[in-house]
Structures are given as structure tokens and as C-alpha cells.
């Protein structure tokens, strides 16, 4: 009997539809979220989500509490996050599909976290909620019943170890790795904005706005195009991936996996942690 295909980066709407129709062993997570309105994602989920999907809240489920010095979205504790995943019904080797309506901005965080805990079959729905609806496929309202607990356990990580602020500070002098900042160009440049109390970027960083990974249709651009972009930015160096709080940096991690570019190391605290210490240097400008 032929083994079912597993997905580890992106999955198309038609492929997910066929998996669900065939009764394949898959668990879906809706990662809808709105910065500045933390309850809105759950409200959107309750109004309509892909049938059977469970909700993953960025602040409550995909991060641990911030203490003011470790960024807005610190990584969740592995033991606690694994327990939450089991409570959602996740089993070992089960195919996970994550989606949102923001081009994968939040779903990519769940993708990275699961790979961080050693779970290989996890993928992001290419085009997200919009692509599902555009294909004429149904949504369901409400919240799911309690799941039968799964048997998921933490395994060897499938991503490079994250870096700390001290590592990033050292890298400014050594230049061994290229920092890629996933925030939009205006925030990177240091223009005033309501999100960053200190504007600018890490000295030596280059800007790779995560939305540049997407085409006009909201789907990821072709792998060869993404590879050309990242290779031009990295010029043979390894990558340190950051953003505002370690979330959309995961979108660049996913794009690099799609492009088959060597994986970068996530700086989870990112800009929101970096600026919590006024002794850390800040650069401005778009170069």
C-alpha cells in the first residue's frame, strides 16, 4: 500500500481538500490573529474556519508571557507547549496544517515551533483562508468539542538552535552571519511608528520584508525566485532571522525552506527584546 504524502513546507488548497475527503490523518490549526486586537482572531475563527480546525492564539498558545526584557512573544516553554499540543489531539507523525488570512504571517510561527520540537510533517496552507474560500470550499462556525488527547512528544529539533541577544551583539563585530529583518521597510529604516518605542534596526542587518515572499495572489512565490532573493541578501553567509518579536521572522524561515536555502537561526526576542536594553546599538536608514 502506498504511503500517504507528507507535507513539510506548503500545501495547496486542492491537496488539503483531497486529504480531508480521503479521511487522511490530519490536524488543522487556524492561527488567525490581529496585532493590537488580541481577541479578534478568536472571534474570526468562531465565525468561520476550515471544518475541524482548532484555534491557536499567538499570545496565549504560541508564546510565553513577556517580562518586558525578552520581547513581545518569547518562545513557549517546550514542555508546556507540547502539553498544549497533546490537549489539541496531536499525535506523533500526524500531518499538521496551519493557516491564517495574513499570508501565513502567524501560521509560519506554528510551523517553526513544531519543527523546533522535532515534528516534521507540518505545513502551511498556501494562500490561507482566502484561497480556501476562493475555491468555493466551506467554513464552519463555532468551536470544536474537546479533543481526544494525543501522544505527541518533544523530539530532536529540526531547526538550528535559536540565538540570544548576546550572540547577535557579538555578530555585529564578527559579521559571521547576516541578520535578516522581516519587518516592513519603514520600521526597518527607523521611521516613527506606533509599534516600536525605539525605531531603527540592528546594525549590519538587511531588510527582508516577509510579504516579499508572497505574490500578488497571496501565495508564496516560486522556489527559484525566493532562492535568488535570499542568496543575493546572504551572499554565502549564514542567516540570523529576526523581526519585531520573533513571529514574522518565521515566515522568512519558511520561505527559505521552500527555496531550499540553508536554514537560518531565529532570534526569538528580535527587535522588541533588542531595544529593551538601551546599551544595545541601533542603526537607521534603509541600507
Buried (B, 14 or more C-beta within 10 A) or exposed (E): EEEEEBBBBBBBBEBBBEBBEEEEEBBBBBBBBBBEEEEEBBEBBEEBBBEEBBBBBBBBBBBBEBEEEBBBBBBBEBEEBBEBBBBBBBBEEBBBBBBBBBBBBBBBBBBBBBBBBBBBBBBBBBBBBBBBBEEEBEBEEEEBEEEEBBEBEBEEBBBBEBBBBEBBBEBBEEEEBBBBBBBBEEBBBBBEEEBBEEBBBBBBBBBBBBBBBBEEEBBBBEBEEBBBBBEEBBEEBBBBBBBBBBBBBBBBBBBBBBBEBEBBBBBBBBBBBBBBEEEBEBBEEEE
